[in-house]
């Protein structure tokens, strides 16, 4: 069940038949909140393009931003999310803002999927993230990451070994 405090509606499961109203409300909630989740494996084609999952494309709209990620990956965010990030960065002290502008804003490109749902990843961004052939697209709440599959597997393994226990304790799980 999902509950939205501002509009006071609830989405509940309705069994196998589904509930059109619930699905419509969930879609609207996802549009407002850009809830991205899931992991899918893809291959870069010879032109450096990948297919984004349909549900991600529907939430992102016709145009969105692709930039460097926080680790060895790329990230995609909606135009709205990207502009909010720019505003937040602008509020930081000068040296901190400048560092993030060089890492996140300067390399950013606006992209739109073609008729087959593929996006072109510029060579410079592919090189920064080490993307060659096999990639994994990861929904990460308000943004999407694109990883080299081998690097992602190693990163997840490292996280499990180092951080997961502490994080679960903080969540009291």
C-alpha positions as CSV (number, residue, x, y, z in Angstrom):
1,X,0.0,0.0,0.0
2,X,1.2,3.5,-0.8
3,X,-0.1,6.6,1.0
4,X,0.4,10.1,-0.2
5,X,0.0,12.6,2.7
6,X,-0.5,15.7,0.5
7,X,-3.3,14.3,-1.6
8,X,-4.7,11.8,1.0
9,X,-5.1,8.9,-1.4
10,X,-4.1,5.3,-0.9
11,X,-3.1,2.6,-3.4
12,X,-3.9,-0.9,-2.3
13,X,-3.4,-4.3,-3.9
14,X,-6.5,-5.6,-5.7
15,X,-5.5,-9.2,-6.5
16,X,-4.9,-10.6,-10.0
17,X,-7.4,-8.5,-11.8
18,X,-5.7,-5.3,-10.9
19,X,-7.3,-2.0,-10.3
20,X,-7.3,0.6,-13.1
21,X,-7.8,3.5,-10.7
22,X,-5.0,2.3,-8.5
23,X,-2.7,1.8,-11.4
24,X,-3.5,5.3,-12.7
25,X,-2.9,6.8,-9.2
26,X,0.4,4.9,-8.9
27,X,1.4,6.2,-12.3
28,X,0.7,9.8,-11.2
29,X,2.5,9.3,-7.9
30,X,5.5,7.9,-9.8
31,X,5.4,10.8,-12.2
32,X,5.6,13.3,-9.3
33,X,8.1,11.4,-7.3
34,X,10.3,9.7,-10.0
35,X,10.4,6.3,-8.2
36,X,12.9,4.2,-10.1
37,X,13.7,0.7,-9.1
38,X,14.9,-2.5,-10.7
39,X,18.0,-3.8,-12.4
40,X,18.2,-4.8,-16.1
41,X,21.1,-6.0,-18.1
42,X,21.8,-4.6,-21.6
43,X,24.5,-4.4,-24.2
44,X,25.9,-1.2,-25.7
45,X,25.5,-1.4,-29.5
46,X,28.3,-0.3,-31.9
47,X,27.1,3.3,-31.7
48,X,27.1,3.4,-27.9
49,X,23.4,3.2,-27.4
50,X,21.4,1.3,-24.9
51,X,17.7,0.6,-24.5
52,X,16.2,2.1,-21.3
53,X,13.3,0.1,-19.7
54,X,9.9,1.4,-20.8
55,X,8.8,2.2,-17.3
56,X,11.9,4.4,-16.8
57,X,11.3,6.2,-20.1
58,X,7.7,6.8,-19.3
59,X,8.6,8.5,-16.0
60,X,11.5,10.5,-17.5
61,X,9.5,12.0,-20.3
62,X,10.8,13.0,-23.8
63,X,14.0,14.6,-22.6
64,X,16.2,14.0,-19.5
65,X,19.8,14.4,-18.4
66,X,22.7,11.9,-18.5
67,X,25.9,12.7,-16.4
68,X,28.6,11.2,-14.3
69,X,27.6,9.2,-11.3
70,X,28.9,9.2,-7.8
71,X,30.9,6.0,-8.3
72,X,32.3,4.5,-11.6
73,X,28.9,4.8,-13.3
74,X,26.7,7.3,-15.1
75,X,23.4,8.6,-13.9
76,X,20.2,9.7,-15.5
77,X,17.7,12.1,-13.9
78,X,14.6,13.9,-15.0
79,X,15.0,17.4,-16.2
80,X,13.2,18.6,-13.1
81,X,15.5,16.6,-10.8
82,X,18.6,17.9,-12.7
83,X,17.5,21.5,-12.3
84,X,16.8,21.1,-8.6
85,X,20.3,19.6,-8.2
86,X,21.8,22.6,-10.0
87,X,20.0,24.9,-7.6
88,X,21.2,23.0,-4.6
89,X,24.7,23.0,-5.8
90,X,24.6,26.7,-6.4
91,X,23.7,27.2,-2.7
92,X,26.9,25.4,-1.5
93,X,30.1,27.3,-0.6
94,X,32.2,28.2,-3.7
95,X,34.8,25.5,-3.6
96,X,32.2,22.7,-2.9
97,X,29.9,24.0,-5.6
98,X,32.7,24.3,-8.1
99,X,33.8,20.7,-7.5
100,X,30.3,19.3,-8.0
101,X,29.7,21.5,-11.1
102,X,32.8,20.0,-12.7
103,X,31.8,16.4,-11.7
104,X,28.0,16.5,-12.3
105,X,27.0,19.6,-14.3
106,X,29.8,20.2,-16.9
107,X,29.7,16.7,-18.4
108,X,25.9,16.5,-18.4
109,X,24.0,16.1,-21.7
110,X,20.4,16.3,-22.4
111,X,19.2,13.1,-24.2
112,X,16.0,11.7,-25.6
113,X,15.2,8.1,-26.6
114,X,14.8,7.3,-30.2
115,X,11.7,5.4,-31.5
116,X,13.2,2.1,-30.3
117,X,13.7,3.5,-26.7
118,X,17.5,3.7,-27.1
119,X,19.6,6.6,-25.8
120,X,23.0,7.6,-27.2
121,X,25.7,7.7,-24.6
122,X,28.5,10.0,-25.7
123,X,32.0,8.5,-26.0
124,X,33.4,10.8,-23.3
125,X,30.9,9.6,-20.7
126,X,31.3,5.9,-21.7
127,X,35.0,6.3,-21.1
128,X,34.6,8.0,-17.7
129,X,32.4,5.1,-16.5
130,X,34.3,2.4,-18.3
131,X,31.3,1.2,-20.3
132,X,32.3,-1.1,-23.1
133,X,29.7,-3.7,-23.9
134,X,27.7,-5.3,-21.0
135,X,25.9,-2.8,-18.8
136,X,23.4,-2.8,-16.1
137,X,20.7,-0.2,-15.7
138,X,19.8,0.3,-12.0
139,X,16.8,2.2,-10.7
140,X,18.0,4.2,-7.6
141,X,14.9,5.9,-6.3
142,X,15.0,9.4,-7.8
143,X,17.7,8.6,-10.4
144,X,18.9,5.8,-12.7
145,X,22.5,4.5,-12.8
146,X,24.2,2.9,-15.7
147,X,27.1,0.6,-14.8
148,X,29.6,-1.7,-16.5
149,X,28.1,-5.0,-15.3
150,X,31.4,-6.4,-13.9
151,X,32.1,-3.2,-12.0
152,X,28.6,-3.2,-10.5
153,X,28.9,-6.8,-9.3
154,X,32.3,-5.9,-7.6
155,X,30.8,-2.7,-6.1
156,X,27.8,-4.6,-4.7
157,X,30.0,-7.3,-3.3
158,X,32.2,-4.6,-1.6
159,X,29.1,-2.9,-0.2
160,X,27.8,-6.2,1.3
161,X,31.2,-6.8,2.9
162,X,31.7,-3.3,4.3
163,X,28.5,-1.2,4.7
164,X,25.4,-3.4,4.7
165,X,25.6,-4.5,8.3
166,X,26.0,-1.0,9.6
167,X,23.2,0.3,7.4
168,X,20.8,-2.5,8.6
169,X,21.7,-1.7,12.2
170,X,20.8,2.0,11.6
171,X,17.5,0.9,10.1
172,X,17.0,-1.5,13.1
173,X,16.5,-4.5,10.7
